[in-house]
Amino acid sequence: MTQEVVTATPASTARIAPPAATEAPRAHTPQDGGGRAREKAARLGGRALVVLFAVFMILFILGPLLWLAVRAFATNWTYPNLLPDGWTLKWWGTVFSDQALGTAVQNSLVITPIVVVCSAVICLPAAYAFARHDFFARRTFLIGLFATNAFPKMGLFATLASMFFALNLMNTVLGIVIVQILGTIVFMTWIPAAAFAAVPRSLEEAARDAGAGRIRVFFSVTLRMALPGILVAVIMSFLAAFDEAQGTYLVGAPDYFTMPTQMYSLVLNYPKQVAAVFSILLSIPSVVLLLAARKHIMGGQLAEGFQIR
């Protein structure tokens, strides 16, 4: 028998590459599942902390205001009742009809603007000098502005009282104005100084090159660009003067009472509902002014006011 020998041609002997092995999907190990679970738990815990903090802040800020609002309209509130025994507007009429309380409101609304204007007249030129001129002991004077807030105010007011007795400033409006100005110096100097320092010198030079004089450049360029910071300083100074009680009571009583100092008498001699009504009236200017200035305060004007170099 003859064997047939089959000779393969080059085409028939072409090597076919084996198919590439595909990587099998990696099975999730218990450790991976535990890591994702811990990450998810951490996210949930963080959100829970944020929610708790928000609730706490709402209760801390709005809680007293809500309590005052309820108390101001309550006839009486007997423990352990969750709600007042009744509702009335009598306490509001008591506040508006009481001559002493009305005088305190009038004094606050008259004295506080005087304090702000006097503080602006005294402090704004100093703020411009701190921002635009480098003079001897400049940093020392800047740091010294905080001296009025670096010590207990009652000790400072007691020291001033002895000087006020010698100058016949006790029980006078001028004495009250001087005491309240002390609480506005920091706001009315530092914040406007930072606002003046932030105005680009190139804009002022361009205005001078265009033919504007120094006074026109100041009012049309410098003051205009620094105005938001100055308005924040005015509002903060108004609030500081409006809420000042210790020095005003020491210098003005018993002849002059403002709304904060009148609260001492309200707490001791009036029903709690009357004190609640007066507290609401006392907080209205602060709330309104802070809402009006929230854009500049949240935008960094207040914080930038304490970063002047």
C-alpha positions as CSV (number, residue, x, y, z in Angstrom):
1,M,0.0,0.0,0.0
2,T,1.3,3.4,-0.7
3,Q,0.9,6.1,1.9
4,E,-0.3,9.4,0.7
5,V,1.8,12.2,2.0
6,V,-0.2,15.4,2.2
7,T,2.0,18.5,2.1
8,A,0.5,21.5,3.6
9,T,0.7,24.7,1.7
10,P,1.8,27.9,3.5
11,A,-1.8,29.1,3.4
12,S,-3.0,26.0,5.1
13,T,-0.4,26.2,7.8
14,A,-1.3,29.8,8.8
15,R,-1.2,30.0,12.6
16,I,-4.4,31.3,14.1
17,A,-3.8,33.3,17.3
18,P,-5.9,32.1,20.2
19,P,-8.6,34.5,21.3
20,A,-7.5,37.0,23.9
21,A,-8.5,36.0,27.4
22,T,-11.0,38.3,28.9
23,E,-10.5,39.4,32.5
24,A,-13.3,38.0,34.6
25,P,-15.1,40.6,36.6
26,R,-13.6,41.0,40.1
27,A,-15.9,39.8,42.7
28,H,-16.8,42.3,45.4
29,T,-15.2,41.3,48.6
30,P,-16.8,41.9,52.0
31,Q,-14.1,44.5,52.6
32,D,-15.3,46.7,49.7
33,G,-18.9,46.5,50.9
34,G,-17.8,47.5,54.3
35,G,-15.8,50.5,53.0
36,R,-18.8,51.8,51.1
37,A,-21.0,51.3,54.1
38,R,-18.7,53.3,56.3
39,E,-18.4,56.0,53.7
40,K,-22.2,56.2,53.4
41,A,-22.5,56.2,57.2
42,A,-20.0,59.1,57.4
43,R,-22.0,61.1,54.9
44,L,-25.2,60.5,56.7
45,G,-23.5,61.4,60.0
46,G,-22.2,64.6,58.5
47,R,-25.6,65.6,57.2
48,A,-27.2,64.8,60.6
49,L,-24.7,67.1,62.3
50,V,-25.4,69.9,59.9
51,V,-29.1,69.5,60.5
52,L,-28.7,69.4,64.2
53,F,-26.5,72.5,64.1
54,A,-29.1,74.3,61.9
55,V,-31.9,73.4,64.3
56,F,-29.8,74.5,67.3
57,M,-29.0,77.8,65.7
58,I,-32.7,78.3,64.8
59,L,-33.8,77.6,68.3
60,F,-31.0,79.7,69.8
61,I,-31.7,82.7,67.6
62,L,-35.4,82.5,66.9
63,G,-36.4,80.8,70.1
64,P,-36.1,83.9,72.4
65,L,-37.8,86.0,69.7
66,L,-40.7,83.6,69.5
67,W,-41.0,83.5,73.3
68,L,-41.0,87.3,73.4
69,A,-43.7,87.4,70.7
70,V,-45.9,85.0,72.5
71,R,-45.4,86.7,75.9
72,A,-46.1,90.1,74.4
73,F,-49.7,89.1,73.5
74,A,-50.4,86.8,76.4
75,T,-52.8,87.7,79.2
76,N,-51.0,85.3,81.5
77,W,-48.9,82.1,81.1
78,T,-49.3,79.6,83.9
79,Y,-47.0,76.7,84.4
80,P,-47.2,73.9,83.1
81,N,-49.5,75.1,80.3
82,L,-47.8,75.0,76.9
83,L,-49.8,77.9,75.6
84,P,-50.9,81.2,77.3
85,D,-54.1,81.4,79.2
86,G,-55.4,84.1,76.8
87,W,-54.4,86.7,74.3
88,T,-54.6,90.5,74.5
89,L,-53.1,93.8,73.2
90,K,-53.3,95.5,76.5
91,W,-49.5,95.4,77.1
92,W,-48.8,97.2,73.9
93,G,-51.1,100.0,74.9
94,T,-49.3,100.1,78.3
95,V,-46.0,100.7,76.6
96,F,-47.2,103.4,74.2
97,S,-49.2,105.2,76.9
98,D,-46.5,105.1,79.6
99,Q,-44.7,108.5,79.6
100,A,-41.5,107.1,81.0
101,L,-41.2,104.4,78.4
102,G,-42.1,106.9,75.6
103,T,-39.4,109.3,76.8
104,A,-36.8,106.4,76.7
105,V,-37.8,105.6,73.1
106,Q,-37.5,109.3,72.2
107,N,-34.1,109.6,73.9
108,S,-32.7,106.6,72.0
109,L,-34.0,107.8,68.6
110,V,-32.5,111.3,69.2
111,I,-29.2,110.6,70.9
112,T,-28.1,107.6,68.8
113,P,-28.1,109.6,65.4
114,I,-26.2,112.4,67.2
115,V,-23.6,109.9,68.3
116,V,-23.2,108.4,64.8
117,V,-22.8,111.8,63.2
118,C,-20.2,112.9,65.8
119,S,-18.4,109.7,65.5
120,A,-18.2,110.0,61.7
121,V,-17.0,113.6,61.9
122,I,-14.2,112.5,64.3
123,C,-13.2,109.1,62.9
124,L,-13.6,109.3,59.1
125,P,-10.7,111.8,58.7
126,A,-8.6,109.6,60.9
127,A,-9.6,106.5,58.9
128,Y,-8.5,108.3,55.7
129,A,-5.2,109.3,57.3
130,F,-4.6,105.7,58.5
131,A,-5.3,104.3,55.0
132,R,-3.4,106.8,52.8
133,H,-0.5,108.2,54.9
134,D,2.4,106.4,56.7
135,F,3.2,108.5,59.7
136,F,5.1,107.9,63.0
137,A,3.5,105.3,65.3
138,R,0.7,104.6,62.9
139,R,0.5,100.9,63.9
140,T,0.6,101.8,67.5
141,F,-2.4,104.1,67.1
142,L,-4.3,101.5,65.1
143,I,-3.8,98.9,67.8
144,G,-4.6,101.5,70.5
145,L,-8.1,101.9,69.0
146,F,-8.9,98.5,70.5
147,A,-7.9,99.7,74.0
148,T,-11.5,100.7,74.7
149,N,-12.7,97.1,74.2
150,A,-9.6,95.4,75.7
151,F,-10.7,96.0,79.3
152,P,-14.0,95.6,81.2
153,K,-16.1,98.5,80.2
154,M,-17.6,99.1,83.6
155,G,-14.1,99.8,85.0
156,L,-13.5,102.3,82.2
157,F,-16.9,104.0,82.8
158,A,-16.3,104.2,86.5
159,T,-13.0,105.9,85.8
160,L,-14.7,108.3,83.3
161,A,-17.4,109.1,85.9
162,S,-14.8,110.7,88.2
163,M,-13.7,112.9,85.3
164,F,-17.3,113.6,84.3
165,F,-18.1,114.8,87.9
166,A,-15.2,117.3,87.7
167,L,-16.3,118.5,84.3
168,N,-20.0,118.6,85.2
169,L,-20.9,116.1,82.5
170,M,-22.9,113.7,84.8
171,N,-26.6,113.6,84.0
172,T,-26.2,115.4,80.7
173,V,-26.8,114.5,77.1
174,L,-23.3,115.5,76.2
175,G,-21.9,113.0,78.8
176,I,-24.1,110.2,77.3
177,V,-22.9,111.1,73.8
178,I,-19.3,110.9,74.8
179,V,-19.7,107.6,76.5
180,Q,-21.5,106.1,73.5
181,I,-19.0,107.4,71.0
182,L,-16.3,105.3,72.8
183,G,-18.1,102.2,71.6
184,T,-18.2,103.3,68.0
185,I,-14.6,104.3,67.5
186,V,-13.4,100.9,66.4
187,F,-16.1,100.3,63.8
188,M,-16.0,103.9,62.5
189,T,-12.2,103.9,62.0
190,W,-11.1,100.4,61.0
191,I,-13.8,99.6,58.5
192,P,-13.6,102.9,56.6
193,A,-9.8,102.8,56.7
194,A,-9.8,99.4,55.0
195,A,-12.4,100.8,52.5
196,F,-10.2,103.8,51.7
197,A,-7.1,101.6,51.4
198,A,-8.9,99.3,48.9
199,V,-9.5,102.1,46.4
200,P,-7.0,101.7,43.5
201,R,-4.5,104.6,43.3
202,S,-4.5,104.2,39.5
203,L,-8.2,105.3,39.2
204,E,-7.4,108.5,41.2
205,E,-4.4,109.2,39.0
206,A,-6.5,108.7,35.9
207,A,-9.0,111.2,37.2
208,R,-6.3,113.7,37.9
209,D,-4.8,113.2,34.4
210,A,-8.3,114.0,33.0
211,G,-8.2,117.4,34.8
212,A,-10.1,116.7,38.0
213,G,-8.9,118.4,41.1
214,R,-8.1,116.7,44.4
215,I,-11.5,117.5,46.0
216,R,-13.4,116.3,43.0
217,V,-11.3,113.1,42.8
218,F,-12.0,112.4,46.4
219,F,-15.8,112.8,46.1
220,S,-16.2,111.2,42.7
221,V,-13.7,108.3,43.0
222,T,-12.3,107.7,46.4
223,L,-15.4,108.3,48.6
224,R,-17.7,106.7,46.0
225,M,-15.8,103.5,46.0
226,A,-15.3,103.4,49.8
227,L,-19.0,104.2,50.5
228,P,-20.2,100.6,51.0
229,G,-17.6,100.1,53.7
230,I,-18.5,103.4,55.3
231,L,-22.2,102.5,55.3
232,V,-21.4,99.2,57.1
233,A,-19.4,101.2,59.7
234,V,-22.3,103.6,60.2
235,I,-24.7,100.8,60.7
236,M,-22.5,98.9,63.2
237,S,-21.8,102.2,65.0
238,F,-25.5,102.9,65.2
239,L,-26.2,99.5,66.7
240,A,-23.3,99.8,69.2
241,A,-24.6,103.2,70.4
242,F,-28.3,102.2,70.3
243,D,-27.6,99.1,72.5
244,E,-25.1,100.7,74.9
245,A,-26.5,100.4,78.5
246,Q,-23.8,100.4,81.2
247,G,-22.1,103.7,80.5
248,T,-25.4,105.4,79.6
249,Y,-27.0,104.3,82.8
250,L,-24.0,105.3,84.9
251,V,-23.8,108.8,83.3
252,G,-27.4,109.5,82.5
253,A,-29.5,108.1,85.4
254,P,-31.7,109.2,86.9
255,D,-32.4,112.1,84.6
256,Y,-31.9,110.4,81.2
257,F,-33.0,106.9,80.3
258,T,-32.6,105.3,76.9
259,M,-34.4,102.1,75.8
260,P,-31.6,99.7,77.0
261,T,-31.3,101.5,80.4
262,Q,-35.0,101.5,80.8
263,M,-35.0,97.7,80.6
264,Y,-33.5,97.6,84.1
265,S,-36.6,99.3,85.5
266,L,-38.9,97.2,83.3
267,V,-37.6,93.9,84.6
268,L,-37.9,95.0,88.2
269,N,-41.1,97.1,88.3
270,Y,-43.3,96.1,85.3
271,P,-45.1,92.9,84.3
272,K,-43.2,90.5,82.2
273,Q,-45.4,91.1,79.3
274,V,-44.5,94.8,79.2
275,A,-40.8,93.9,79.2
276,A,-41.4,91.5,76.3
277,V,-43.1,94.2,74.3
278,F,-40.3,96.7,75.0
279,S,-37.7,94.1,74.1
280,I,-39.4,93.6,70.7
281,L,-39.4,97.3,70.1
282,L,-35.7,97.5,71.1
283,S,-34.8,94.7,68.7
284,I,-36.6,96.2,65.6
285,P,-33.9,98.8,64.7
286,S,-31.1,96.1,65.0
287,V,-33.0,93.6,62.8
288,V,-33.9,96.2,60.1
289,L,-30.4,97.7,59.9
290,L,-28.7,94.3,59.8
291,L,-31.1,93.1,57.0
292,A,-30.3,96.3,55.1
293,A,-26.6,95.8,55.4
294,R,-26.5,92.0,54.9
295,K,-25.3,92.2,51.4
296,H,-22.1,94.1,52.4
297,I,-21.6,92.2,55.6
298,M,-21.9,88.8,54.0
299,G,-19.8,90.1,51.1
300,G,-16.9,90.6,53.4
301,Q,-16.9,94.3,54.1
302,L,-17.1,93.8,57.8
303,A,-14.3,91.2,57.9
304,E,-12.1,93.2,55.5
305,G,-12.5,96.2,57.8
306,F,-10.2,94.5,60.3
307,Q,-7.5,93.5,57.8
308,I,-5.9,96.9,57.2
309,R,-2.1,96.9,57.3
